[in-house]
Amino acid sequence: MEFFKPGVTYDFFKYRTPFVVTSLTLTVLSLISLFWPGPRFGIDFKGGTEVELAMKQAVSPAELREAVLSLGFGSPDVIAVQGSENRYILRLEQVTSVPAAQLEKARQGVANLVGGEANITDFRLSPGGDKLAIQVGQPTEAEKIAEVLRSSGIQTREVAPFGSLEDNRFQAELIGVGDKLVSGLREKLGEKAPEQPLRVEWVGPKAGAQLRDAAINAILYTIAFVMVYIAFRFDLRFAPGGVVALAHDALITLGIYVLLRKEITLGTIAAVLTVIGFSINDTIVIYDRIRENMTRMRDATLVQLINVSTSQTLGRSVITNSMALISVLGFFIWGTPLIRDIVFALSTGFIVGTYSSIYVAAPLTEWMDRRFFRKA
């Protein structure tokens, strides 16, 4: 199948100026969008709550997700546990939170109970907001501390001694996101919902920052290694064009995500890395054809070589990208919201990557040759 007549050369460089200006504008806007309004990070990056549930009766992931959304938990991830029937892991943006004023009121209540602020050795809320660690300087009953916390408006499941009796240390288990989720599901799903969560874990901001830094480093390292690879396989004039095209594809894909206020997760980063690999493959095909034509058309300029080589590989690029887009279309139609977001990133990157191979990588390569290599 041929979409373009063989032997026909299209003058891509004739329109390079408006396309280069458009690419530069989109790249700058995407870069600005990463700072304002800024990306909307998911639970992997900004923290959240992970709850594991064992449903009493069969519930589909779609039904469970709709029930969770109706309870006011935004953008939940619902993951079926493989090998366990009717067991799910829910990832929620919300974390258990206690207002600072309420926490201070509880601290004052405990101080009055133990004879003053000086007798409070420790009074800390856990990063996830689900536990309150209390240590006082004199023997006190756990039930009395529980009454003080409840009178301050802090909902507790239980308050129990922690450690040795001489430490006068207590740990208050607070009613948090997991309890509220299960309570709401029992109202929505009735007997299908569990009595209590199997496991509740919190991803704190520190872990989120580490994941964010690791994701950024993964993209930067990938681009750096690709630049080294192109420089060795071809020559130095080709490397900057390929690397700038990769940065162009990654930034514009992320910029579109930010402008559409889509949630950025580790799946999104994986999709961007896939786009980088797909884009450099398309660019290298054009570069390889340019190198072949250099030996066949010794009197041709680099502009002519790029036009001929791009025209010769145009059919291959269209077919490859079309097949890639068609292959992920089914996931976009029937997939979960998380899968759809990943497919959206892939589709956007495939289109931008094909465009950048022609109007970003090639023009920059020609400029590098004209500016630094041709004189030499």
Short mmCIF file of the C-alpha atoms (twelve columns), coordinates in Angstrom:
data_MODEL
# 
_entry.id   MODEL 
# 
loop_
_atom_site.group_PDB 
_atom_site.id 
_atom_site.type_symbol 
_atom_site.label_atom_id 
_atom_site.label_alt_id 
_atom_site.label_comp_id 
_atom_site.label_asym_id 
_atom_site.label_seq_id 
_atom_site.Cartn_x 
_atom_site.Cartn_y 
_atom_site.Cartn_z 
_atom_site.pdbx_PDB_model_num 
ATOM 1   C CA . MET A 1   0.000   0.000   0.000  1 
ATOM 2   C CA . GLU A 2   1.396   3.392   -1.038 1 
ATOM 3   C CA . PHE A 3   -0.090  6.693   0.145  1 
ATOM 4   C CA . PHE A 4   2.478   8.770   -1.744 1 
ATOM 5   C CA . LYS A 5   3.793   8.301   -5.278 1 
ATOM 6   C CA . PRO A 6   7.370   6.965   -5.328 1 
ATOM 7   C CA . GLY A 7   9.976   9.310   -6.776 1 
ATOM 8   C CA . VAL A 8   8.083   12.476  -5.809 1 
ATOM 9   C CA . THR A 9   10.045  14.912  -3.633 1 
ATOM 10  C CA . TYR A 10  8.129   17.306  -1.394 1 
ATOM 11  C CA . ASP A 11  9.695   20.615  -0.423 1 
ATOM 12  C CA . PHE A 12  9.317   20.421  3.345  1 
ATOM 13  C CA . PHE A 13  11.865  23.174  3.923  1 
ATOM 14  C CA . LYS A 14  9.734   25.656  2.012  1 
ATOM 15  C CA . TYR A 15  7.410   25.943  5.027  1 
ATOM 16  C CA . ARG A 16  9.934   25.365  7.797  1 
ATOM 17  C CA . THR A 17  9.851   28.957  9.169  1 
ATOM 18  C CA . PRO A 18  6.153   29.059  10.239 1 
ATOM 19  C CA . PHE A 19  6.369   25.510  11.603 1 
ATOM 20  C CA . VAL A 20  9.543   26.229  13.571 1 
ATOM 21  C CA . VAL A 21  7.956   29.386  15.030 1 
ATOM 22  C CA . THR A 22  4.836   27.382  15.952 1 
ATOM 23  C CA . SER A 23  6.934   24.690  17.636 1 
ATOM 24  C CA . LEU A 24  8.949   27.277  19.549 1 
ATOM 25  C CA . THR A 25  5.775   29.020  20.716 1 
ATOM 26  C CA . LEU A 26  4.127   25.770  21.855 1 
ATOM 27  C CA . THR A 27  7.293   24.673  23.661 1 
ATOM 28  C CA . VAL A 28  7.600   27.980  25.538 1 
ATOM 29  C CA . LEU A 29  3.909   27.922  26.485 1 
ATOM 30  C CA . SER A 30  4.229   24.317  27.680 1 
ATOM 31  C CA . LEU A 31  7.276   25.212  29.752 1 
ATOM 32  C CA . ILE A 32  5.419   28.150  31.329 1 
ATOM 33  C CA . SER A 33  2.397   25.949  32.060 1 
ATOM 34  C CA . LEU A 34  4.572   23.669  34.196 1 
ATOM 35  C CA . PHE A 35  5.027   26.625  36.568 1 
ATOM 36  C CA . TRP A 36  1.631   28.291  36.084 1 
ATOM 37  C CA . PRO A 37  -0.977  26.966  36.509 1 
ATOM 38  C CA . GLY A 38  1.275   23.994  37.250 1 
ATOM 39  C CA . PRO A 39  0.699   20.255  36.821 1 
ATOM 40  C CA . ARG A 40  -2.094  18.442  38.620 1 
ATOM 41  C CA . PHE A 41  -0.196  15.625  40.285 1 
ATOM 42  C CA . GLY A 42  -1.877  12.382  41.286 1 
ATOM 43  C CA . ILE A 43  -1.484  10.314  44.417 1 
ATOM 44  C CA . ASP A 44  1.905   8.996   43.247 1 
ATOM 45  C CA . PHE A 45  3.380   12.485  43.532 1 
ATOM 46  C CA . LYS A 46  1.418   14.552  46.034 1 
ATOM 47  C CA . GLY A 47  0.383   11.809  48.429 1 
ATOM 48  C CA . GLY A 48  -2.938  10.253  49.287 1 
ATOM 49  C CA . THR A 49  -4.569  7.193   50.780 1 
ATOM 50  C CA . GLU A 50  -4.518  3.588   49.602 1 
ATOM 51  C CA . VAL A 51  -7.345  1.387   50.897 1 
ATOM 52  C CA . GLU A 52  -7.699  -2.353  50.326 1 
ATOM 53  C CA . LEU A 53  -11.227 -3.765  50.488 1 
ATOM 54  C CA . ALA A 54  -12.673 -7.283  50.373 1 
ATOM 55  C CA . MET A 55  -16.214 -6.980  49.048 1 
ATOM 56  C CA . LYS A 56  -18.746 -9.452  50.430 1 
ATOM 57  C CA . GLN A 57  -20.435 -9.952  47.051 1 
ATOM 58  C CA . ALA A 58  -19.451 -9.515  43.422 1 
ATOM 59  C CA . VAL A 59  -19.005 -5.856  42.446 1 
ATOM 60  C CA . SER A 60  -17.586 -4.685  39.122 1 
ATOM 61  C CA . PRO A 61  -14.747 -2.115  39.104 1 
ATOM 62  C CA . ALA A 62  -16.999 0.357   37.267 1 
ATOM 63  C CA . GLU A 63  -19.778 -0.032  39.859 1 
ATOM 64  C CA . LEU A 64  -17.324 0.421   42.722 1 
ATOM 65  C CA . ARG A 65  -15.760 3.479   41.110 1 
ATOM 66  C CA . GLU A 66  -19.160 5.118   40.569 1 
ATOM 67  C CA . ALA A 67  -20.047 4.510   44.221 1 
ATOM 68  C CA . VAL A 68  -16.759 6.046   45.395 1 
ATOM 69  C CA . LEU A 69  -17.248 9.069   43.133 1 
ATOM 70  C CA . SER A 70  -20.762 9.611   44.455 1 
ATOM 71  C CA . LEU A 71  -19.298 9.810   47.983 1 
ATOM 72  C CA . GLY A 72  -17.199 12.826  47.008 1 
ATOM 73  C CA . PHE A 73  -13.822 11.106  46.566 1 
ATOM 74  C CA . GLY A 74  -12.434 12.669  43.392 1 
ATOM 75  C CA . SER A 75  -10.569 10.702  40.689 1 
ATOM 76  C CA . PRO A 76  -10.231 7.340   42.486 1 
ATOM 77  C CA . ASP A 77  -8.094  4.553   41.027 1 
ATOM 78  C CA . VAL A 78  -9.819  1.176   41.363 1 
ATOM 79  C CA . ILE A 79  -7.487  -1.804  40.950 1 
ATOM 80  C CA . ALA A 80  -8.655  -5.419  41.129 1 
ATOM 81  C CA . VAL A 81  -6.296  -7.641  43.161 1 
ATOM 82  C CA . GLN A 82  -5.194  -10.516 40.953 1 
ATOM 83  C CA . GLY A 83  -5.899  -13.978 42.360 1 
ATOM 84  C CA . SER A 84  -8.378  -12.699 44.976 1 
ATOM 85  C CA . GLU A 85  -12.059 -12.598 44.112 1 
ATOM 86  C CA . ASN A 86  -13.925 -9.347  44.856 1 
ATOM 87  C CA . ARG A 87  -10.858 -7.703  46.389 1 
ATOM 88  C CA . TYR A 88  -9.860  -4.207  45.319 1 
ATOM 89  C CA . ILE A 89  -7.238  -1.568  46.044 1 
ATOM 90  C CA . LEU A 90  -8.546  2.010   45.951 1 
ATOM 91  C CA . ARG A 91  -6.199  4.963   45.639 1 
ATOM 92  C CA . LEU A 92  -7.692  8.233   46.796 1 
ATOM 93  C CA . GLU A 93  -6.424  11.804  46.746 1 
ATOM 94  C CA . GLN A 94  -7.860  12.517  50.182 1 
ATOM 95  C CA . VAL A 95  -5.952  12.023  53.432 1 
ATOM 96  C CA . THR A 96  -7.201  12.112  57.001 1 
ATOM 97  C CA . SER A 97  -6.886  15.679  58.232 1 
ATOM 98  C CA . VAL A 98  -7.432  17.341  61.594 1 
ATOM 99  C CA . PRO A 99  -7.760  21.166  61.599 1 
ATOM 100 C CA . ALA A 100 -4.979  22.932  63.461 1 
ATOM 101 C CA . ALA A 101 -7.465  24.732  65.742 1 
ATOM 102 C CA . GLN A 102 -9.096  21.423  66.668 1 
ATOM 103 C CA . LEU A 103 -5.720  19.842  67.351 1 
ATOM 104 C CA . GLU A 104 -4.692  22.759  69.583 1 
ATOM 105 C CA . LYS A 105 -7.993  22.501  71.478 1 
ATOM 106 C CA . ALA A 106 -7.322  18.815  72.111 1 
ATOM 107 C CA . ARG A 107 -3.803  19.583  73.305 1 
ATOM 108 C CA . GLN A 108 -5.128  22.137  75.790 1 
ATOM 109 C CA . GLY A 109 -7.676  19.596  77.014 1 
ATOM 110 C CA . VAL A 110 -4.964  17.014  77.626 1 
ATOM 111 C CA . ALA A 111 -2.840  19.667  79.371 1 
ATOM 112 C CA . ASN A 112 -5.719  20.425  81.746 1 
ATOM 113 C CA . LEU A 113 -6.122  16.689  82.375 1 
ATOM 114 C CA . VAL A 114 -2.472  16.097  83.360 1 
ATOM 115 C CA . GLY A 115 -1.880  19.326  85.283 1 
ATOM 116 C CA . GLY A 116 -0.447  21.728  82.748 1 
ATOM 117 C CA . GLU A 117 1.372   22.081  79.442 1 
ATOM 118 C CA . ALA A 118 4.680   21.178  81.066 1 
ATOM 119 C CA . ASN A 119 3.447   17.615  81.645 1 
ATOM 120 C CA . ILE A 120 2.930   16.979  77.915 1 
ATOM 121 C CA . THR A 121 6.084   15.347  76.557 1 
ATOM 122 C CA . ASP A 122 4.791   14.476  73.095 1 
ATOM 123 C CA . PHE A 123 1.683   15.401  71.095 1 
ATOM 124 C CA . ARG A 124 2.124   14.576  67.391 1 
ATOM 125 C CA . LEU A 125 -0.189  13.791  64.512 1 
ATOM 126 C CA . SER A 126 1.138   11.173  62.079 1 
ATOM 127 C CA . PRO A 127 1.910   12.296  58.486 1 
ATOM 128 C CA . GLY A 128 -1.152  10.404  57.243 1 
ATOM 129 C CA . GLY A 129 -3.363  12.005  59.875 1 
ATOM 130 C CA . ASP A 130 -4.685  8.660   61.124 1 
ATOM 131 C CA . LYS A 131 -2.808  8.397   64.441 1 
ATOM 132 C CA . LEU A 132 -2.133  10.777  67.302 1 
ATOM 133 C CA . ALA A 133 0.877   10.056  69.526 1 
ATOM 134 C CA . ILE A 134 0.553   11.391  73.081 1 
ATOM 135 C CA . GLN A 135 3.033   11.153  75.955 1 
ATOM 136 C CA . VAL A 136 2.461   12.764  79.354 1 
ATOM 137 C CA . GLY A 137 4.517   13.123  82.498 1 
ATOM 138 C CA . GLN A 138 2.159   11.381  84.931 1 
ATOM 139 C CA . PRO A 139 -0.002  8.251   84.980 1 
ATOM 140 C CA . THR A 140 -3.295  8.783   83.131 1 
ATOM 141 C CA . GLU A 141 -6.126  6.532   81.974 1 
ATOM 142 C CA . ALA A 142 -6.533  5.992   78.245 1 
ATOM 143 C CA . GLU A 143 -10.300 6.398   78.471 1 
ATOM 144 C CA . LYS A 144 -9.961  9.883   79.976 1 
ATOM 145 C CA . ILE A 145 -7.690  10.957  77.106 1 
ATOM 146 C CA . ALA A 146 -10.247 9.533   74.671 1 
ATOM 147 C CA . GLU A 147 -12.991 11.605  76.299 1 
ATOM 148 C CA . VAL A 148 -10.874 14.768  75.984 1 
ATOM 149 C CA . LEU A 149 -10.222 14.106  72.302 1 
ATOM 150 C CA . ARG A 150 -13.893 13.435  71.561 1 
ATOM 151 C CA . SER A 151 -14.954 16.574  73.423 1 
ATOM 152 C CA . SER A 152 -12.510 18.501  71.192 1 
ATOM 153 C CA . GLY A 153 -14.266 17.178  68.098 1 
ATOM 154 C CA . ILE A 154 -11.600 14.603  67.131 1 
ATOM 155 C CA . GLN A 155 -13.282 11.321  66.177 1 
ATOM 156 C CA . THR A 156 -11.341 8.364   67.590 1 
ATOM 157 C CA . ARG A 157 -11.711 4.640   67.153 1 
ATOM 158 C CA . GLU A 158 -9.723  3.869   70.295 1 
ATOM 159 C CA . VAL A 159 -6.980  5.202   72.552 1 
ATOM 160 C CA . ALA A 160 -4.563  2.579   73.871 1 
ATOM 161 C CA . PRO A 161 -1.314  2.589   75.871 1 
ATOM 162 C CA . PHE A 162 1.783   2.342   73.708 1 
ATOM 163 C CA . GLY A 163 5.073   0.947   74.988 1 
ATOM 164 C CA . SER A 164 5.800   0.324   78.675 1 
ATOM 165 C CA . LEU A 165 3.437   1.572   81.397 1 
ATOM 166 C CA . GLU A 166 6.161   3.792   82.880 1 
ATOM 167 C CA . ASP A 167 6.376   5.814   79.635 1 
ATOM 168 C CA . ASN A 168 2.783   7.070   79.954 1 
ATOM 169 C CA . ARG A 169 2.578   6.970   76.189 1 
ATOM 170 C CA . PHE A 170 -0.669  6.552   74.246 1 
ATOM 171 C CA . GLN A 171 -1.681  6.145   70.636 1 
ATOM 172 C CA . ALA A 172 -5.074  7.372   69.441 1 
ATOM 173 C CA . GLU A 173 -6.494  5.667   66.348 1 
ATOM 174 C CA . LEU A 174 -8.525  8.311   64.521 1 
ATOM 175 C CA . ILE A 175 -11.510 7.715   62.287 1 
ATOM 176 C CA . GLY A 176 -10.127 8.607   58.876 1 
ATOM 177 C CA . VAL A 177 -10.601 8.271   55.142 1 
ATOM 178 C CA . GLY A 178 -10.752 4.455   55.189 1 
ATOM 179 C CA . ASP A 179 -13.540 4.386   57.784 1 
ATOM 180 C CA . LYS A 180 -15.547 7.085   56.018 1 
ATOM 181 C CA . LEU A 181 -15.128 5.270   52.711 1 
ATOM 182 C CA . VAL A 182 -16.387 1.946   54.070 1 
ATOM 183 C CA . SER A 183 -19.285 3.649   55.865 1 
ATOM 184 C CA . GLY A 184 -20.320 5.404   52.658 1 
ATOM 185 C CA . LEU A 185 -20.014 2.216   50.592 1 
ATOM 186 C CA . ARG A 186 -22.312 0.396   52.983 1 
ATOM 187 C CA . GLU A 187 -24.926 3.063   52.326 1 
ATOM 188 C CA . LYS A 188 -24.451 2.891   48.551 1 
ATOM 189 C CA . LEU A 189 -23.856 -0.839  48.017 1 
ATOM 190 C CA . GLY A 190 -25.582 -2.345  51.041 1 
ATOM 191 C CA . GLU A 191 -24.581 -5.913  51.886 1 
ATOM 192 C CA . LYS A 192 -21.997 -5.976  49.106 1 
ATOM 193 C CA . ALA A 193 -19.713 -3.592  51.035 1 
ATOM 194 C CA . PRO A 194 -17.246 -4.823  53.691 1 
ATOM 195 C CA . GLU A 195 -17.517 -4.139  57.415 1 
ATOM 196 C CA . GLN A 196 -14.060 -2.543  57.565 1 
ATOM 197 C CA . PRO A 197 -11.011 -2.035  55.317 1 
ATOM 198 C CA . LEU A 198 -8.378  -4.762  55.166 1 
ATOM 199 C CA . ARG A 199 -5.547  -2.253  54.919 1 
ATOM 200 C CA . VAL A 200 -5.183  1.516   54.913 1 
ATOM 201 C CA . GLU A 201 -1.863  3.122   53.987 1 
ATOM 202 C CA . TRP A 202 -0.849  6.691   53.358 1 
ATOM 203 C CA . VAL A 203 1.659   8.055   50.863 1 
ATOM 204 C CA . GLY A 204 3.190   11.143  52.423 1 
ATOM 205 C CA . PRO A 205 4.537   14.263  50.661 1 
ATOM 206 C CA . LYS A 206 8.134   13.084  51.151 1 
ATOM 207 C CA . ALA A 207 7.496   9.911   49.162 1 
ATOM 208 C CA . GLY A 208 5.634   11.962  46.563 1 
ATOM 209 C CA . ALA A 209 8.587   14.354  46.164 1 
ATOM 210 C CA . GLN A 210 10.987  11.421  45.747 1 
ATOM 211 C CA . LEU A 211 8.799   9.897   43.037 1 
ATOM 212 C CA . ARG A 212 8.512   13.260  41.282 1 
ATOM 213 C CA . ASP A 213 12.294  13.757  41.274 1 
ATOM 214 C CA . ALA A 214 12.845  10.192  40.059 1 
ATOM 215 C CA . ALA A 215 10.397  10.724  37.177 1 
ATOM 216 C CA . ILE A 216 12.133  13.963  36.109 1 
ATOM 217 C CA . ASN A 217 15.545  12.281  36.293 1 
ATOM 218 C CA . ALA A 218 14.293  9.352   34.199 1 
ATOM 219 C CA . ILE A 219 13.246  11.721  31.390 1 
ATOM 220 C CA . LEU A 220 16.497  13.729  31.535 1 
ATOM 221 C CA . TYR A 221 18.713  10.617  31.574 1 
ATOM 222 C CA . THR A 222 16.808  9.148   28.645 1 
ATOM 223 C CA . ILE A 223 17.307  12.296  26.565 1 
ATOM 224 C CA . ALA A 224 21.033  12.456  27.478 1 
ATOM 225 C CA . PHE A 225 21.694  8.828   26.512 1 
ATOM 226 C CA . VAL A 226 19.798  9.276   23.248 1 
ATOM 227 C CA . MET A 227 22.024  12.253  22.396 1 
ATOM 228 C CA . VAL A 228 25.166  10.177  22.988 1 
ATOM 229 C CA . TYR A 229 23.751  7.347   20.882 1 
ATOM 230 C CA . ILE A 230 22.947  9.603   17.908 1 
ATOM 231 C CA . ALA A 231 26.344  11.320  18.100 1 
ATOM 232 C CA . PHE A 232 28.124  7.940   17.873 1 
ATOM 233 C CA . ARG A 233 25.852  6.374   15.259 1 
ATOM 234 C CA . PHE A 234 25.804  9.370   12.926 1 
ATOM 235 C CA . ASP A 235 27.860  12.464  13.726 1 
ATOM 236 C CA . LEU A 236 27.673  15.440  16.046 1 
ATOM 237 C CA . ARG A 237 25.585  17.621  13.730 1 
ATOM 238 C CA . PHE A 238 22.630  15.205  13.991 1 
ATOM 239 C CA . ALA A 239 22.582  14.840  17.798 1 
ATOM 240 C CA . PRO A 240 21.221  18.292  18.824 1 
ATOM 241 C CA . GLY A 241 18.296  18.070  16.416 1 
ATOM 242 C CA . GLY A 242 17.254  14.671  17.725 1 
ATOM 243 C CA . VAL A 243 17.546  15.702  21.371 1 
ATOM 244 C CA . VAL A 244 15.680  19.003  20.912 1 
ATOM 245 C CA . ALA A 245 12.913  17.083  19.120 1 
ATOM 246 C CA . LEU A 246 12.621  14.725  22.111 1 
ATOM 247 C CA . ALA A 247 12.469  17.604  24.591 1 
ATOM 248 C CA . HIS A 248 9.907   19.287  22.295 1 
ATOM 249 C CA . ASP A 249 7.697   16.158  22.294 1 
ATOM 250 C CA . ALA A 250 7.895   15.627  26.068 1 
ATOM 251 C CA . LEU A 251 7.204   19.280  26.927 1 
ATOM 252 C CA . ILE A 252 4.251   19.684  24.561 1 
ATOM 253 C CA . THR A 253 2.674   16.393  25.724 1 
ATOM 254 C CA . LEU A 254 2.990   17.463  29.374 1 
ATOM 255 C CA . GLY A 255 1.839   20.991  28.504 1 
ATOM 256 C CA . ILE A 256 -1.372  19.674  26.955 1 
ATOM 257 C CA . TYR A 257 -1.941  17.577  30.084 1 
ATOM 258 C CA . VAL A 258 -1.529  20.656  32.285 1 
ATOM 259 C CA . LEU A 259 -3.804  22.863  30.172 1 
ATOM 260 C CA . LEU A 260 -6.536  20.195  30.124 1 
ATOM 261 C CA . ARG A 261 -6.019  19.734  33.906 1 
ATOM 262 C CA . LYS A 262 -5.483  16.008  33.542 1 
ATOM 263 C CA . GLU A 263 -3.911  14.179  36.450 1 
ATOM 264 C CA . ILE A 264 -0.222  13.348  36.036 1 
ATOM 265 C CA . THR A 265 0.694   9.932   37.446 1 
ATOM 266 C CA . LEU A 266 3.582   7.512   37.045 1 
ATOM 267 C CA . GLY A 267 1.592   6.043   34.161 1 
ATOM 268 C CA . THR A 268 1.763   9.421   32.434 1 
ATOM 269 C CA . ILE A 269 5.544   9.515   32.873 1 
ATOM 270 C CA . ALA A 270 5.776   5.987   31.440 1 
ATOM 271 C CA . ALA A 271 3.727   7.163   28.458 1 
ATOM 272 C CA . VAL A 272 6.042   10.173  27.925 1 
ATOM 273 C CA . LEU A 273 9.096   7.875   27.989 1 
ATOM 274 C CA . THR A 274 7.356   5.625   25.441 1 
ATOM 275 C CA . VAL A 275 6.708   8.670   23.253 1 
ATOM 276 C CA . ILE A 276 10.391  9.599   23.476 1 
ATOM 277 C CA . GLY A 277 11.387  6.134   22.278 1 
ATOM 278 C CA . PHE A 278 8.816   6.197   19.479 1 
ATOM 279 C CA . SER A 279 9.831   9.684   18.364 1 
ATOM 280 C CA . ILE A 280 13.562  8.989   18.239 1 
ATOM 281 C CA . ASN A 281 12.877  5.853   16.209 1 
ATOM 282 C CA . ASP A 282 11.075  7.927   13.580 1 
ATOM 283 C CA . THR A 283 13.851  10.546  13.597 1 
ATOM 284 C CA . ILE A 284 16.602  7.937   13.223 1 
ATOM 285 C CA . VAL A 285 14.833  6.413   10.192 1 
ATOM 286 C CA . ILE A 286 15.011  9.824   8.474  1 
ATOM 287 C CA . TYR A 287 18.619  10.363  9.623  1 
ATOM 288 C CA . ASP A 288 19.604  6.938   8.302  1 
ATOM 289 C CA . ARG A 289 18.061  7.684   4.913  1 
ATOM 290 C CA . ILE A 290 19.903  11.031  4.807  1 
ATOM 291 C CA . ARG A 291 23.195  9.236   5.444  1 
ATOM 292 C CA . GLU A 292 22.455  6.728   2.668  1 
ATOM 293 C CA . ASN A 293 21.586  9.507   0.209  1 
ATOM 294 C CA . MET A 294 24.789  11.375  1.053  1 
ATOM 295 C CA . THR A 295 26.744  8.680   -0.786 1 
ATOM 296 C CA . ARG A 296 24.298  8.571   -3.703 1 
ATOM 297 C CA . MET A 297 23.772  12.328  -4.176 1 
ATOM 298 C CA . ARG A 298 27.219  13.768  -3.530 1 
ATOM 299 C CA . ASP A 299 26.477  17.084  -5.219 1 
ATOM 300 C CA . ALA A 300 23.203  17.718  -3.356 1 
ATOM 301 C CA . THR A 301 22.931  20.193  -0.500 1 
ATOM 302 C CA . LEU A 302 21.772  19.050  2.937  1 
ATOM 303 C CA . VAL A 303 18.429  20.799  2.354  1 
ATOM 304 C CA . GLN A 304 17.899  18.728  -0.797 1 
ATOM 305 C CA . LEU A 305 18.982  15.576  1.000  1 
ATOM 306 C CA . ILE A 306 16.524  16.199  3.834  1 
ATOM 307 C CA . ASN A 307 13.646  16.864  1.405  1 
ATOM 308 C CA . VAL A 308 14.401  13.702  -0.593 1 
ATOM 309 C CA . SER A 309 14.961  11.510  2.474  1 
ATOM 310 C CA . THR A 310 11.847  12.746  4.278  1 
ATOM 311 C CA . SER A 311 9.744   12.231  1.150  1 
ATOM 312 C CA . GLN A 312 11.079  8.680   0.771  1 
ATOM 313 C CA . THR A 313 10.218  7.774   4.388  1 
ATOM 314 C CA . LEU A 314 6.932   9.708   4.545  1 
ATOM 315 C CA . GLY A 315 4.776   6.703   3.642  1 
ATOM 316 C CA . ARG A 316 6.494   4.571   6.278  1 
ATOM 317 C CA . SER A 317 5.970   7.275   8.931  1 
ATOM 318 C CA . VAL A 318 2.258   7.664   8.125  1 
ATOM 319 C CA . ILE A 319 1.583   3.918   8.161  1 
ATOM 320 C CA . THR A 320 3.578   3.279   11.357 1 
ATOM 321 C CA . ASN A 321 1.950   6.110   13.281 1 
ATOM 322 C CA . SER A 322 -1.536  5.263   12.011 1 
ATOM 323 C CA . MET A 323 -1.156  1.651   13.122 1 
ATOM 324 C CA . ALA A 324 0.117   2.772   16.525 1 
ATOM 325 C CA . LEU A 325 -2.852  5.105   16.989 1 
ATOM 326 C CA . ILE A 326 -5.338  2.444   15.882 1 
ATOM 327 C CA . SER A 327 -3.819  -0.128  18.240 1 
ATOM 328 C CA . VAL A 328 -4.388  2.081   21.301 1 
ATOM 329 C CA . LEU A 329 -7.806  3.345   20.200 1 
ATOM 330 C CA . GLY A 330 -9.564  0.342   21.738 1 
ATOM 331 C CA . PHE A 331 -8.014  1.064   25.132 1 
ATOM 332 C CA . PHE A 332 -9.252  4.651   24.906 1 
ATOM 333 C CA . ILE A 333 -12.825 3.538   24.149 1 
ATOM 334 C CA . TRP A 334 -13.182 0.618   26.573 1 
ATOM 335 C CA . GLY A 335 -10.396 1.231   29.089 1 
ATOM 336 C CA . THR A 336 -10.607 2.608   32.612 1 
ATOM 337 C CA . PRO A 337 -10.082 6.348   33.216 1 
ATOM 338 C CA . LEU A 338 -6.448  5.679   34.197 1 
ATOM 339 C CA . ILE A 339 -5.822  3.739   30.964 1 
ATOM 340 C CA . ARG A 340 -7.555  6.445   28.923 1 
ATOM 341 C CA . ASP A 341 -5.266  9.128   30.322 1 
ATOM 342 C CA . ILE A 342 -2.205  7.046   29.408 1 
ATOM 343 C CA . VAL A 343 -3.578  6.422   25.899 1 
ATOM 344 C CA . PHE A 344 -4.272  10.151  25.540 1 
ATOM 345 C CA . ALA A 345 -0.625  10.909  26.334 1 
ATOM 346 C CA . LEU A 346 0.560   8.244   23.881 1 
ATOM 347 C CA . SER A 347 -1.710  9.472   21.075 1 
ATOM 348 C CA . THR A 348 -0.691  13.092  21.582 1 
ATOM 349 C CA . GLY A 349 2.982   12.143  21.699 1 
ATOM 350 C CA . PHE A 350 2.778   9.981   18.553 1 
ATOM 351 C CA . ILE A 351 1.340   12.861  16.537 1 
ATOM 352 C CA . VAL A 352 3.732   15.463  17.950 1 
ATOM 353 C CA . GLY A 353 6.681   13.060  17.534 1 
ATOM 354 C CA . THR A 354 6.017   12.512  13.831 1 
ATOM 355 C CA . TYR A 355 5.725   16.251  13.276 1 
ATOM 356 C CA . SER A 356 8.935   17.012  15.224 1 
ATOM 357 C CA . SER A 357 10.998  14.569  13.180 1 
ATOM 358 C CA . ILE A 358 10.233  16.637  10.073 1 
ATOM 359 C CA . TYR A 359 10.004  20.218  11.352 1 
ATOM 360 C CA . VAL A 360 12.186  20.233  14.475 1 
ATOM 361 C CA . ALA A 361 14.971  17.673  14.149 1 
ATOM 362 C CA . ALA A 362 15.632  18.165  10.420 1 
ATOM 363 C CA . PRO A 363 15.720  22.022  10.375 1 
ATOM 364 C CA . LEU A 364 17.994  22.107  13.438 1 
ATOM 365 C CA . THR A 365 20.333  19.581  11.826 1 
ATOM 366 C CA . GLU A 366 20.536  21.728  8.696  1 
ATOM 367 C CA . TRP A 367 21.214  24.816  10.827 1 
ATOM 368 C CA . MET A 368 23.991  23.010  12.739 1 
ATOM 369 C CA . ASP A 369 25.563  21.950  9.445  1 
ATOM 370 C CA . ARG A 370 25.342  25.448  7.944  1 
ATOM 371 C CA . ARG A 371 26.523  27.238  11.102 1 
ATOM 372 C CA . PHE A 372 29.327  25.001  12.397 1 
ATOM 373 C CA . PHE A 373 30.275  22.278  9.907  1 
ATOM 374 C CA . ARG A 374 29.968  23.586  6.367  1 
ATOM 375 C CA . LYS A 375 32.654  26.258  6.815  1 
ATOM 376 C CA . ALA A 376 35.042  23.754  8.273  1 
# 
